[in-house]
Amino acid sequence: MVEQSGRHAVQHRNWTGVQIAFEQQHTLVSHRGSFEPGPPPLTFRNTLCSNREMLEPRISAVADNLLRALRFFGEARDTAEISDLPGVSIIFCGLNYAAFNAALLAQPVDADARELARIIEVSSAQFVSRNVRWTCWVCDDFLGRPLRREAQRIFSKHGLRPLTEAPGMYAERLVPPGRKLPLLEVLPVTDDRTRAAFANIMSVAFDIPHSICASIYGVERAWMGSFQGYVGFANQKPVTTAAAMVTGDVIGLYSVATLPQHRRLGFAEAIMRHVVERFTRASGSERTVLQATQSGISLYQRMGYQTVTNFSVYITD
């Protein structure tokens, strides 16, 4: 994903599914304090999902895993917060950095334009109260076709513009590699060395300010949850990263990045396969999901991934 913000261009190849508990209308689930109340909360109607209530299982697998993985940013810092409201999960990373402050549509809206508008309004209030920019992630299959055509207009009316589209990809199992892959020493992110390496590679590979990466990926508490990071070393030098989130029997891959001078040598594929194999040995499952950019989609297709859905990402002006 590419975010243009001043002179910085941020590129995200794939990102971070949780089941939302629809509690009382004013209930706020927060890991780090609480959001301001904002406008009246969403009302939840049992008819909200209508005929899209049962999504195709592969789409659900992708969307659920992403929703869970993005919570990483709401748990990484002591000032970060997560708010689960009916229909939307709101993640504040504790910094004014739009790519890591996200509202995610958590269930199908189908054809209800008013409900979508209210979700946007509730989400906006949480971030506006903190004077930070933010993004909104929408699985296209959560919207009926007529509403999908109207979505850009609705978001624009509320001050958000299209940022990017991220194909959601699924593989029942990876196909064998079609080439010899380079040797890598893959270490989990567990200490100062690996945290610093992960932060540096993410900063360089995606042109994210190093201070932002260090404040998120470089702190110990970020890696104390279920989002697990890995760094690949070639000749004892860190060259590539990947992260994984497991939901049920699905392995989600995120933060796949390689330093520019080491690209097109197979390091990204090598670390991805290593991470999948590690989790497959532990769980027995080979099902994997990810979100892709156009630059990475051909690699993922060669590895056995198929596009099953799409995520539209909007950003505040």
N, C-alpha and C positions, 0 to 999 in steps of 0.2 A: 504494500500500500504506500502511496506517496502523499505526504502532506507538505504543502508549501506554506511556510510560516516565516516571513521575513526572508533572510538569506539562507535558511536551513531547509533542506529537503529531506524528509524522513521516509524511508522505504521499508515496508514490512512485508515479508514474504508469506508468513503465516502467523496466526495468532492463537489466542486462548478463547460444561453444560451442567447445569445445576437445576434441580427441580425446585421451582419456587413454591414456597408454602404461602398460600393466600390466606393471610390472617385477617385481623380486624383492619378496617380501612386506615387507621392512623398508626398501625404497627410498623415499626422501623427496625430492621435487623442491621446492626452496625457493629463492625469489629473494632472500630477506633472512634468512639464517641457517637455523635448523631448529627444528621443533617438538620438544617432549619426546616420548620414545617412547610413553608411555601404555601401555594394555593390549596384549595380543597382537594382531597385525595381522589384517585380514580374510584369510580364505582365498578364493581365486578358483577357481570351478569353471566349466568350459566349458559346463555345462548351465544356468548362471545365467539366461540370457535366454530359454531355452526357446522357446515359440511366439511370443514378443513380440520376438525378436531383430531382426527386420526391421520397423522402425516405418514408418508412412506417411511419405513423403518430406517433406511439409510440416511434420509434427510434428518430425522430426529437424532440419529447418532452423531451427525456432524454438528447440528445446532446445539445439542445438549453439552457436548464436549467443549465447544467454544465458549459457551456461557460459563461453564465451570472454570475453564482455564484463564479467562480474562479477569477473574477474581484475584488472581495473583497480584495485580496492580493495586487492588484495594486492601491488600494484606502486607505489602512490602515495607511500608514505613509506619512509624507510630502515629503519624498524622493522616494516614490513609483511612478510607471508610468504604463500607459497602452498605447499600440500602436496597432492600428487596420490597418492592411495592407491587400491588396487583398489576400484572401484565408487563412489568419492566424491572430490570435489575440495573442499579445505578452504582458505578464504580468511580471513586475519587482517589487518585494516586497520591494526594497530598502536595502536588506541585501544579503550577499553571502550565501544563503541557497537554494539549488537546488529544494527542494520539493515545495517551494513557488515562484520560478521563473519559469514560464511556457509559452511555446508556444503551442497554441491549433489550430489544423487544423479546419478551420471554415466552410468548405464546401467540398462536395465530389470532389475527384480528379480522381476517376474511374481508368483508366489504364495508366495514363500519368506519367511515372516514372520520366521524366525530370522535370515536374512541381513539383512533390513531392520533388525532390532533390533541386530545386530552393527555395522552401518554407523553407526547412531545412537550406540552406545557408543564406537566409535573416534573419531567426530567430537567427542563430548562431552569425551572425555579431553583432546583437544588444547586446547579452550577453557577447561576447568576448570583445567588446569595453569597457565593465565595469568590465572585469576580474572576472566574477561570473559564478558559475555552474548553470545548468538549466535542466529542463525536457521538453519533448515534448509529448503531449497527442494526440492520434489519435483514432477516432471512427473507428473501423474496417469496418463498413458499408459505410464509406466514400471512401474506396478503393475497386476497383474491385478485384475479386478473384486472378487473376494472379499477380496483383500488391501487394496484401496482402502477397503473398508468397515471394515476392522480398523485402518487406519493411525492414526486419531486415538487409539484406545485404546493402541496401541503407543507412540506418541509421548508420550502422557500418562504412561505408566508410566515413561518416562525423563525426566520433568520438563519436557516441552515442550507448549505449548498452541497451538491454531490462532491465527494472527495475521490472515491474509487469504488471499484467492484472487486470482490474477492471470491473467486469460484470455490465452493465447498466440495472437497474431493474425498472419495471413499475407496478403500481397497479391502476386499475380503481377506486377501493375503498378498504379499509382495511376490512379484515374479523374480526368478533368478537374475542376477546382474548380467548385462550383456557385454561387459568388459571387465578387465582386471582392475580392481580398485586399489588405491594406495593403502599402505600400512598406516594405521593410526593408533596412538595410545589414547584411549578415551577415559577421562576421569569425571566423576560426578562433581558438581559444584558443592563443595563442603568446607572450603577453607579460604583464607585471604587470597591465596594465589589463584585459585580457580574462579573465585568471584571477580577478582580484578580482570582476569583474562576474558571472562564472559562479557563483562561490561565494556571492555575495550573493543572487542570484536564487534559487538552490537553497535557501538558508537561509530566505528570506522566503516563497517559494512553498510549501515543504513543512514549514515550522515546525521546521526542524532547527537546533539551536544554532549560532550563527555560528562559534564557535570550532572546531566539528567540521568544518564546510564549509571554513573557511579552511585547516585542517590537511590536508584531502584535496584539494579542488579548487583551492586557492590556491597549491599548491607546483609548481615547475617540473617536477620529476621525474614527477609524475602524468601529464603529457601527453607523455611521451617515447616512449610505446608506440603500439599500433595503435588505441587508443580515442581518437577525435578529437572534441573539443568545439567548439561554435559558439555565438556570442552574437549576437542580433539587436538592432540599434539602430534606434529610431524617433526622428526629430528629434534625433539624436546622443546619445540616452539609451538605456542597455541596458534592454530590456524582456522578453526571452524567450531561452530556451536550448534546445539540442538536442545530442545526441552520437550518434556512429555507430561501429559496429563491423562490419567486413566479414569474413565467413567464406566462402571459396569465392566463389560468385557471389551471395551473399545479403548484403543491407545490413540491419543491425539498428539500430533507432532507440531511443535511451534519453535519460533526463534531460530530457524535454520539460517545460518549466516556463515560466510567464508570471507576472509580478508582478500582484498582485490588481487594481490599478487599471487594468490594461491587458487584462484578460480579456474574452472574448466579442467581440473585435474582429478576430479572424482571425490574430493573430500566431503562435500555435502552429502552425496549418496552414501559414502562409507559411514559417516556418523549416524545418518538416519537408520541405516540397516543395523548398525550396532545397537542403537537404542531400542529399536523394535525387537530385536532378538533378545535383548536383556529382559524386557517386559514380557515377551512371549514365554520365556523360560520360567518366569515367576507365576504367570497367570494361565498359560496354556492357550491364550487367545492370540490370533494373528490379525484381527480386524483393526485397521488404522484409518484415521481421518486427518485432514488438514485443510487449511485455507491457502490458496495460491495466488501469486501474481502472474501476469502474462509471461514474465521472464523465467519463471520457474515451472510453468505448467508442463512443458514438454518433458522435462526430467521426470516429473511425477507420473506422467502418462507412461513413460518407459518403465517405470518401477511397478506399474500395475494399477495406478489410481484412475478412477473415473469421476468426472464432474457430475454430481447429483443435485446440486442446488447452487445458489449464488447469494452472496451477502452484499447489499448496498450500504455504503458507509457515507454518512453525511457529517459535515463539520460546520461549526459556527463561523460566521464571518468575522 
